[in-house]
């Protein structure tokens, strides 16, 4: 059974705070990785946390271990552009998109 999780990341030690999200090193590799997770149905929603240089992802996974295992292969985590701060199970009560 799949659950919904919120994965929050903040700027890693190699993030250049003077540059925007798409100007960071390894942007193309990161974007391709994220696009693949969206195509697989793992990432439901996501985007940058502008003031923190990080990101918030809403994902569908069996458990927290699956979330961490999939995200650890993101080039931005591997290269220190992002650092995963938390993975929390989330129950959606309100969804105005429906």
ROTI-39912 format. One line per 2 residues: number of its first residue (from 1); their letters; for each residue y, x, z of N, C-alpha, C, O. Coordinates in nm, 2 decimals, m for minus. Example, Ala and Ser with C-alpha at 12.3 -4.5 7.8 and 13.67 -1.06 7.14 Angstrom:
# ROTI-39912
1> AS> m0.57 1.32 0.78 m0.45 1.23 0.78 m0.33 1.32 0.78 m0.33 1.42 0.85  m0.22 1.28 0.71 m0.11 1.37 0.71 0.00 1.29 0.79 0.11 1.34 0.80
# end
This chain:
# ROTI-39912
1> XX> m0.12 0.08 0.00 0.00 0.00 0.00 0.12 0.09 0.00 0.13 0.18 0.08  0.22 0.05 m0.08 0.34 0.13 m0.09 0.45 0.08 0.01 0.45 m0.04 0.04
3> XX> 0.53 0.17 0.06 0.64 0.14 0.15 0.77 0.19 0.08 0.76 0.27 m0.01  0.88 0.14 0.13 1.01 0.19 0.09 1.06 0.29 0.19 1.05 0.27 0.31
5> XX> 1.11 0.40 0.14 1.17 0.51 0.22 1.31 0.54 0.17 1.34 0.53 0.05  1.39 0.59 0.27 1.52 0.65 0.24 1.51 0.79 0.26 1.47 0.84 0.37
7> XX> 1.54 0.87 0.16 1.54 1.02 0.17 1.68 1.07 0.16 1.75 1.05 0.06  1.73 1.14 0.26 1.87 1.19 0.27 1.86 1.34 0.26 1.79 1.40 0.34
9> XX> 1.94 1.39 0.17 1.96 1.54 0.16 2.11 1.57 0.17 2.19 1.50 0.14  2.13 1.70 0.22 2.26 1.75 0.23 2.27 1.88 0.15 2.17 1.93 0.10
11> XX> 2.39 1.93 0.13 2.41 2.05 0.05 2.32 2.17 0.11 2.32 2.19 0.23  2.25 2.24 0.03 2.18 2.35 0.07 2.27 2.48 0.07 2.38 2.47 0.03
13> XX> 2.21 2.59 0.11 2.29 2.71 0.12 2.34 2.76 m0.01 2.44 2.84 m0.02  2.28 2.72 m0.12 2.32 2.77 m0.26 2.40 2.67 m0.34 2.43 2.69 m0.45
15> XX> 2.44 2.56 m0.27 2.53 2.47 m0.34 2.67 2.52 m0.35 2.72 2.57 m0.25  2.73 2.51 m0.46 2.87 2.55 m0.48 2.96 2.43 m0.46 2.97 2.34 m0.54
17> XX> 3.02 2.43 m0.34 3.10 2.31 m0.30 3.23 2.29 m0.39 3.29 2.19 m0.39  3.26 2.40 m0.46 3.38 2.39 m0.55 3.35 2.32 m0.68 3.44 2.29 m0.76
19> XX> 3.22 2.29 m0.71 3.18 2.23 m0.83 3.12 2.09 m0.81 3.07 2.06 m0.70  3.13 2.01 m0.91 3.07 1.87 m0.90 2.92 1.88 m0.92 2.86 1.98 m0.94
21> XX> 2.86 1.76 m0.90 2.71 1.75 m0.90 2.65 1.80 m1.03 2.56 1.88 m1.03  2.70 1.76 m1.14 2.65 1.80 m1.27 2.68 1.94 m1.31 2.64 1.99 m1.41
23> XX> 2.77 2.01 m1.24 2.81 2.15 m1.26 2.73 2.25 m1.18 2.75 2.37 m1.19  2.64 2.20 m1.10 2.56 2.29 m1.01 2.46 2.36 m1.09 2.41 2.31 m1.20
25> XX> 2.42 2.48 m1.05 2.31 2.55 m1.12 2.18 2.47 m1.12 2.15 2.39 m1.03  2.11 2.48 m1.23 1.98 2.42 m1.25 1.99 2.26 m1.26 1.90 2.19 m1.23
27> XX> 2.11 2.21 m1.30 2.13 2.07 m1.31 2.03 2.01 m1.41 1.97 1.91 m1.38  2.01 2.07 m1.53 1.92 2.01 m1.63 1.78 2.00 m1.58 1.71 1.90 m1.60
29> XX> 1.73 2.10 m1.51 1.60 2.10 m1.45 1.58 1.99 m1.34 1.48 1.92 m1.34  1.68 1.98 m1.26 1.69 1.88 m1.15 1.69 1.74 m1.22 1.61 1.66 m1.17
31> XX> 1.77 1.72 m1.31 1.78 1.59 m1.38 1.65 1.55 m1.44 1.61 1.43 m1.44  1.59 1.64 m1.51 1.46 1.61 m1.58 1.35 1.58 m1.47 1.27 1.49 m1.49
33> XX> 1.35 1.65 m1.36 1.26 1.62 m1.25 1.28 1.48 m1.20 1.18 1.40 m1.18  1.40 1.45 m1.17 1.44 1.31 m1.11 1.40 1.20 m1.21 1.35 1.10 m1.18
35> XX> 1.44 1.23 m1.34 1.40 1.13 m1.44 1.25 1.10 m1.45 1.21 0.99 m1.47  1.17 1.20 m1.43 1.03 1.19 m1.43 0.98 1.10 m1.31 0.89 1.01 m1.33
37> XX> 1.04 1.12 m1.20 1.01 1.04 m1.08 1.05 0.90 m1.09 0.98 0.81 m1.04  1.16 0.87 m1.16 1.20 0.74 m1.19 1.10 0.67 m1.29 1.06 0.56 m1.26
39> XX> 1.06 0.74 m1.39 0.97 0.69 m1.49 0.83 0.66 m1.42 0.76 0.56 m1.46  0.79 0.73 m1.32 0.67 0.71 m1.25 0.68 0.59 m1.15 0.58 0.55 m1.10
41> XX> 0.80 0.54 m1.13 0.82 0.43 m1.03 0.83 0.48 m0.89 0.84 0.40 m0.80  0.85 0.61 m0.87 0.86 0.66 m0.73 1.00 0.64 m0.68 1.02 0.59 m0.57
43> XX> 1.10 0.68 m0.76 1.24 0.66 m0.73 1.29 0.53 m0.78 1.28 0.50 m0.89  1.34 0.45 m0.68 1.39 0.31 m0.72 1.54 0.31 m0.74 1.59 0.25 m0.83
45> XX> 1.61 0.39 m0.66 1.76 0.40 m0.67 1.80 0.54 m0.61 1.72 0.60 m0.54  1.91 0.59 m0.65 1.96 0.71 m0.59 2.09 0.76 m0.64 2.14 0.70 m0.74
47> XX> 2.15 0.86 m0.58 2.27 0.91 m0.62 2.33 1.01 m0.52 2.28 1.02 m0.41  2.44 1.08 m0.56 2.50 1.18 m0.47 2.57 1.12 m0.35 2.63 1.01 m0.36
49> XX> 2.57 1.19 m0.24 2.66 1.16 m0.13 2.78 1.25 m0.15 2.78 1.37 m0.12  2.89 1.20 m0.20 3.00 1.28 m0.25 3.06 1.37 m0.14 3.08 1.49 m0.17
51> XX> 3.08 1.32 m0.03 3.15 1.40 0.08 3.06 1.50 0.14 3.11 1.59 0.21  2.93 1.49 0.13 2.83 1.58 0.19 2.77 1.68 0.09 2.70 1.77 0.13
53> XX> 2.79 1.66 m0.04 2.73 1.74 m0.14 2.58 1.72 m0.14 2.50 1.81 m0.19  2.53 1.61 m0.09 2.39 1.58 m0.08 2.36 1.46 m0.17 2.42 1.42 m0.26
55> XX> 2.25 1.39 m0.13 2.20 1.27 m0.20 2.13 1.18 m0.11 2.08 1.21 m0.01  2.12 1.05 m0.16 2.04 0.95 m0.10 1.95 0.89 m0.21 1.99 0.85 m0.31
57> XX> 1.82 0.89 m0.18 1.72 0.83 m0.27 1.64 0.72 m0.20 1.61 0.73 m0.08  1.62 0.61 m0.27 1.54 0.50 m0.22 1.41 0.52 m0.30 1.41 0.51 m0.43
59> XX> 1.30 0.54 m0.23 1.17 0.57 m0.30 1.06 0.47 m0.26 1.07 0.42 m0.15  0.96 0.47 m0.34 0.84 0.39 m0.31 0.72 0.48 m0.29 0.69 0.56 m0.39
61> XX> 0.66 0.48 m0.18 0.55 0.58 m0.15 0.46 0.52 m0.04 0.49 0.43 0.03  0.34 0.58 m0.04 0.24 0.54 0.06 0.28 0.58 0.20 0.27 0.50 0.29
63> XX> 0.34 0.70 0.22 0.38 0.74 0.35 0.48 0.86 0.34 0.52 0.90 0.23  0.54 0.90 0.45 0.64 1.01 0.45 0.59 1.13 0.39 0.66 1.21 0.32
65> XX> 0.46 1.17 0.41 0.40 1.29 0.36 0.41 1.29 0.20 0.44 1.39 0.14  0.38 1.17 0.14 0.39 1.16 0.00 0.54 1.19 m0.05 0.56 1.26 m0.15
67> XX> 0.63 1.13 0.02 0.77 1.15 m0.01 0.81 1.30 m0.01 0.86 1.36 m0.11  0.78 1.37 0.10 0.81 1.51 0.12 0.74 1.60 0.01 0.79 1.69 m0.04
69> XX> 0.61 1.56 m0.02 0.53 1.64 m0.11 0.59 1.63 m0.25 0.60 1.73 m0.32  0.63 1.51 m0.29 0.69 1.49 m0.43 0.82 1.56 m0.44 0.85 1.63 m0.54
71> XX> 0.91 1.55 m0.34 1.04 1.60 m0.34 1.05 1.75 m0.33 1.14 1.82 m0.38  0.95 1.81 m0.27 0.95 1.96 m0.25 0.95 2.04 m0.38 0.99 2.15 m0.39
73> XX> 0.91 1.97 m0.49 0.90 2.03 m0.62 1.03 2.02 m0.70 1.04 2.07 m0.81  1.13 1.95 m0.64 1.26 1.94 m0.71 1.32 2.08 m0.72 1.33 2.15 m0.62
75> XX> 1.36 2.12 m0.84 1.42 2.25 m0.86 1.54 2.28 m0.76 1.56 2.39 m0.72  1.61 2.17 m0.73 1.73 2.19 m0.64 1.68 2.22 m0.49 1.75 2.29 m0.42
77> XX> 1.57 2.17 m0.45 1.52 2.20 m0.32 1.46 2.34 m0.32 1.48 2.42 m0.23  1.39 2.37 m0.43 1.33 2.51 m0.44 1.44 2.62 m0.45 1.42 2.73 m0.40
79> XX> 1.56 2.59 m0.51 1.66 2.69 m0.53 1.77 2.68 m0.42 1.87 2.75 m0.43  1.76 2.59 m0.32 1.85 2.58 m0.21 1.98 2.51 m0.25 2.08 2.53 m0.18
81> XX> 1.98 2.43 m0.36 2.10 2.35 m0.39 2.11 2.23 m0.29 2.22 2.19 m0.25  1.99 2.17 m0.26 1.98 2.06 m0.17 1.88 2.10 m0.06 1.79 2.18 m0.08
83> XX> 1.90 2.03 0.06 1.81 2.05 0.17 1.78 1.91 0.22 1.86 1.83 0.26  1.65 1.88 0.22 1.60 1.75 0.27 1.62 1.74 0.42 1.57 1.82 0.50
85> XX> 1.70 1.64 0.46 1.74 1.62 0.60 1.65 1.52 0.67 1.60 1.54 0.78  1.62 1.41 0.60 1.54 1.30 0.67 1.47 1.22 0.57 1.52 1.20 0.45
87> XX> 1.36 1.16 0.61 1.28 1.06 0.53 1.25 0.95 0.63 1.18 0.98 0.73  1.30 0.83 0.61 1.28 0.72 0.70 1.23 0.60 0.63 1.28 0.56 0.52
89> XX> 1.12 0.54 0.68 1.07 0.41 0.63 1.18 0.30 0.64 1.25 0.30 0.75  1.19 0.22 0.54 1.30 0.12 0.54 1.24 m0.01 0.49 1.17 m0.02 0.40
91> XX> 1.28 m0.12 0.56 1.24 m0.25 0.52 1.36 m0.32 0.46 1.46 m0.34 0.53  1.35 m0.37 0.34 1.47 m0.43 0.27 1.47 m0.58 0.31 1.37 m0.65 0.29
93> XX> 1.58 m0.62 0.37 1.60 m0.76 0.40 1.69 m0.83 0.30 1.67 m0.95 0.27  1.79 m0.75 0.25 1.89 m0.81 0.17 1.89 m0.73 0.04 1.90 m0.61 0.04
95> XX> 1.88 m0.80 m0.08 1.89 m0.74 m0.21 1.96 m0.83 m0.30 1.90 m0.93 m0.35  2.09 m0.81 m0.32 2.17 m0.90 m0.41 2.14 m0.88 m0.56 2.19 m0.96 m0.64
97> XX> 2.05 m0.79 m0.59 2.02 m0.77 m0.73 1.92 m0.88 m0.78 1.91 m0.89 m0.90  1.86 m0.95 m0.69 1.76 m1.05 m0.73 1.82 m1.18 m0.78 1.75 m1.27 m0.81
# end
